[in-house]
Amino acid sequence: TYCGTSISRRALSYVRTMHCTQSSKPNCSSKHNIMSLMKEASSLSELGFDVDKGAGFFRQVPSSGHDGEMTPLQPCERLTKVSVIGAGNVGMAIAQTILTQGLADEIALVDAEADRVRGEMLDLQHAAAFLPRFRIVAGTDVLALTRGSDLVIITVPRETTAASRMDQLRRNVALLREVVPAVAEGSPESLLVVVSNPVDVLAYAAWKLSGFPSSRVIGSGTDLDSARLRCLLAEHLGVGAQDVQAYMVGEHGDGALALWSSVRVGGMPVLSYLQKTHSSFDAEALEGIRRAVVGGAREVIGLKGYTSWAIGYSVASLARSLLRDQRRVYPVSVLAKGFVPGDAHEVFLSLPARLGRRGVLGVAAELELTGHEESTLRRSAETLWGYCQALGL
């Protein structure tokens, strides 16, 4: 006990060294130094405790059938590791949702701001008593921290003010050039999920920079747009949003396309019902709903400054299907070559895709599109291809 505070010998030695350089006798600042040291540590090992001694708290039971012979237990090697690159509002909402749903045994948080990401790590560590058991690491080194990941989620770069959309794209891709190759080196068998916007073009860039098969690179795409559409329809029809089957496809953003002909609730087509029960439910009304859906993010940003929770749940749902091989269908950004009528470019855009442990297991190839929907989808593909070509990847 030193100045009223109980600490380990190693920590005490550190404080004594620091103290001797400052004064000749203990005083209140010594106690402050000790408490600061303890506050900055994220584990007992950082406070000087022997990690190995803690393992003896429980006594190993004898191995069965060996007359009490003790066989050393080998650590389990098959743990699920998820890395989140970018500890902003979106990245942390994703990490928190994945942890609360018990989808990962280890989470790695990576961000350029060392203090911020360490603070986020400690905040989650302090919630360990309320969550399934997990290990969490954090820092700025992409290669070291993400090594051995099963799933890597990219939420950087954060959106910034740029002179033009193309300038923003070039800045974003420049950052991906630093991140993606390191991920590919340390986790060559991982799945990549790109959340950063413009997600379709950045998913294409991540695919090119990683050298991964296209099936292992996915953009979050219009999954959240589709969820917003389901929410609006569910509220109007008085059902749960999970009972509404509806897809937004194509380019994420203002050009997203609602597949009205495929909207179903309980197996019943919704469009024909709405047209029968609402005399004013015409093409203009449908376009108004579509605009409300694609403008949902802007409304949230205008009110609270950013979006986080909905995209956190959306990406966690994708992670569940990918890591647990659930083979659920999501409208996500995938390599759409051969799936867009009349377009043969290597572009990423959102289509209903089946997701499992190996990534994209299949893409809906028999969508029933109207002539207008086909032309809209084709225009989106051509626009995205123009941006992809300009990046020189």
N, C-alpha and C positions, 0 to 999 in steps of 0.2 A: 504494500500500500504506500503510495507516494502522493503527498499533497491531497490525501483523502480519496484517491482514485486507485482501484485495483487493476493492474495491467500485467502482461507477460514480461519475462526477463528481456526478451529481444526488443520489445517496445520500450521498456524502461531504459535499456542501453542506448537506444536511439535518442530518447528524450534527454538523457544525461549528457550525451554528446552535444546535442543542440544547446542545452542549458549552459554547458561549460564555455561555450563560445560567446555567451551573451552576458553572464553575470557570475558572481562567485557564491551565491547562496540561493536556495530554492525560494521562489516567490509565486504569486498568483499566475504570472504569465506561464510558468512551468505547467501548471494544471491546464491552462488553456491550450498549450502545445499538445499535451497528452490527449485531450478531448478532441482536438482537431485531427490528430492522427487516427483516432478511433472512428471518427465520423467519415474520414476519407476511405476507409477500408471497406471492401465489399465482401470479405470472407475472413474467417478466423486465421487462415494461413497468412494473410497480409498483416495480421496483428502479432505474428510470431509463434502461433500454435503449430505443433507437429500434426500434419494432416493424417499421417498413418495411425497415430494413437487413437483417433476417433473411430477407426474401423473396429476396434476391440470392444466397443460399447455393447455389442451383441456377440454372443458366443456361437460359433458355427456348429450345426448339428452333425453327428457322425454320418458318413455316407452309408447308405443301405447295403447290407450284405457283406460288409468288410470288417465285422467284429469291432466296430467302433473306430476303424481307421479313418483319419481325417484326410480328405482329398481336397486340395485347394480349389476353390470355386473360381472359374474363369469369368471375367466380365462379359456381359452380353454385347456382341458387336453389332447386332441389327437394330439400331436405334434410328428413328426418323429425325433428320435434321432439315430445318427450313431456315434459309437466310433471307433477310429483308434488307435491301440496299436502299437507304434513304429513311432517316428517322424523323421525317416531318409529320404533319397531321395524318396524312394518308397512310404512310408506312407504319406508324404506331397504332393506328386503328386496326390495320391488318394483323400486325403482330399480336395485339391484345386479343383480338377475336380468335385467332388460331390457338392461342394459349388457353383461353377459357373453354374452347371446344375440345381440348385435349388432342389436337391433331399432330403435335410435334413433341419429341422428347428433348430436343435441343433447338434453341432459337439463336441465330447470330444476327446482331444488329450492326449495320455498317453505315457510317455517315462521315462527311468531311469535317463536321464540327465535333471534335473529340469530347468536349465538356457536355454538350447537349446529349450525345448518344450514351455517354456514361451515366448521366442523370436519368435518362429513360430506362436504362438497364437496372439501376438501383431501385427505381420506383416499382418496376415489375418484380424484382427480387423480393421486395418487402411485402408483396402480395402472395408469396409462395404458399403461405398457410391456407389460402383460400382457393388454390388451383391444383390441378393434377401435377404430379411431380415433373419438374423440367429443369434443364440446365440452360443458362443464358449467358452469352458472351457479347461483348460490344467493343467497338473501336473504329479505326480508320483504315486498316489494312484489309483490302478486299480479298486478296489471295489467301492470306493466313486464316482469316476468320471464316470465310465461306467454304474452305476446303472440305470435301467429303459431303457436300449438301445433296439432298434428294430433290429439293425444290428451291429455286432462287427466284425471289420476287423483286422486280426492279421498279422502284417508285421515284427514282431520280432521272433527270434533273427536275427541280421544282420550276414551275412556270415563272418567267421573268418578263419584264417589259423589253420588247425588241422592236427594231425598226419595221420588220415585216415578218410574215409567217415563215418565209424561207430563212431569214436570219435566225429566228428562234430554232428552226429545225437544225441548222448547221451547228449552233451552240449545243443543242441537246445531243446530237450525234457525236460531237467532239468529246463529250463526257462519257457517252457509251463506249467510245474507243478505249477509254481508260478502264472501264469497269468490266465489260463483257469478256474480253480476252482473258482477264484474270480469273473470272468465274469458270470459263471453259477449261483453263489449265488445271485449276484445283478441283473441279467437279465435272469431269468429262462425261459422266453419265446422268447428269442432273436434268431436270425439266426447268425451262425458263418461262416465267410469266411476266409480261411487260404491262405495267399499269400507267406509266407516264404518258402524257399527251404531247403531240398527236399520236395516239396509241397505234394506229395502223401502220404508219410510216416507221415509227420506232421499233415495232415488232419486226418489220422487214429488216431494219438496220441491225437489230440484235441477232437475227437469223444469219445474216451475212458475216457479221463480226465474230460470231461464235463458231461457225463451221458445223453446227449441229444439224441433224436432219430436221426438216421443217416440222415434223410431227412432234418435236420436243420444244418448239418455240410457239408460245401462245400469247396473244394480246387480250386484255380484259374486254376490249371491244364494246359491243352493245348489250352486254349482259345486264348492266345496271339500267340502261335505257329500257330494256324489255321489262325489268322489274318495276320500273315506274309506270309503264303502260299497264301492267297487270294490276298494280295498285289502284290506278284510276278506274279501271273497269270493275274491279272487285268492289270498290266503294259504291259504284253506281248500281251494280247488280245484287249487292247485299250478300256476297260470298267471301270466303277467304281468298287472299291473293294467291295462295299456293294451289287453289283449285282452278285458276285461270291459266290456260295455255296460250301464250301470245309471244310473238317474236318481232323484235326490231332487228333488221339486218343491214348490211352494207357498210358504209363509212360511219365511224363513230363521230357524232357531232351533228351539225345542222342538216347534213345530207342523209341521215339515217332513215331507213324505209320501214314502215309498219306493214307487216304481212296480214292485212285484215282478213283475207279469205281463210287464213289458217287459225284464227282465234276461236277457241272452244272453251266451254265450261260444261263439265259433266257430259262430254261427248256431243253437245249441241253447238251448232254454229252461232256465234254471237252477232255477227254482222247482219244477217238476215233478220234476226229478232229486233235489233235496234232500228233497222229500216222500217219494219212493220209497225213498231210502237211509237216511233218519233217521226212525224211528218216532215220535219226539217232536217232529218239525218241524211244529208247528201254528201257529195265529195268535199264540199267546203267545210262541213262539220268534221269530217274525218281528218282533213288537213289541220284544222284547229286543234284537235286532240294530239296529232303528231307533233305540232309545234310546241304544245304545252309539255309534252314528254321530253323533247330534246332541249327545251329551255329550263328544265327542272333544276339542273346543276347551277345555272346562272342565278336562279332565284335564291337558292340556298346560300351561294357565295355572297350575294347582295345582302342577305340578312345576317349571316354569322361570320362571313369573311373567307370561308373555305368549306369544302365538303370532306367528310371523313367516315362517318359511321356506316352509311349505306354501301360505300365502296369496300369498306372493311369486311362487312358481311358477305358481299358479293364474291370477293377474292377468297375468303375463307371457304365458301361453298365450292369454288373451283378447286381449292387445295384438297378438300375432303374427297372429291371425286377422283382427283389425280393420285393422291397418296394411297387411298384405300381401294383403288380400282373399282369404283362404283359404276362407271360407264354411263353416267347420266349425260343428258343432252343439254348443251348450253350454247347460246348465240355468242361466240367469241371470235376474235380476229385470228384467222388461220390463212395459210397459203391457199389462195383461191383459184390458182391456175387450173383451168379445165372445169370449174364449177360455175363460172359466170357466162351466160349465153353470149356468144359473139366476142368474147375477150379472152386472149391467151397470154396475158402478161403475168409476170410473177409479182403479184400484189397480195398484201394481206388485207382482208376485210372480213366483216362478221357474217358468218353463216352458222346454222345449227350444226354443232359438232359433238360427237360422242367422246368423252374424256375418261381415260383410265390411267393405270400405272405407267404405261408406255407413252403417254401424251395423247395426241389426237389419234383416236382409233378409227375415225371415219367422219365424213362430212355429208350432210344431207344433199343428195344429188338429184332428187326428183321433186324439187319445190315447184308448186303450181303457181306460176307468176302470170300476172296480166301483162299485156303489151307495155303499159305504162311502167309497171314495176321492173320489167326487164330492162327497159331503156334507162331508167333511173339507176339501177344497179350497174349497168355498163358505164354510164357517165362517171359514177363514183370510182370505178376501177381505173378509168382513163385518167381522172384527176390525180388519184393516188400514185399511179405509175409515173406521171410527170414529176412529182416530188421525189420519188425514189430514184429516177434517172439523174435528177439534178444533184443528188448527194454523192454521186460518183462511187458507189459501193459495188 
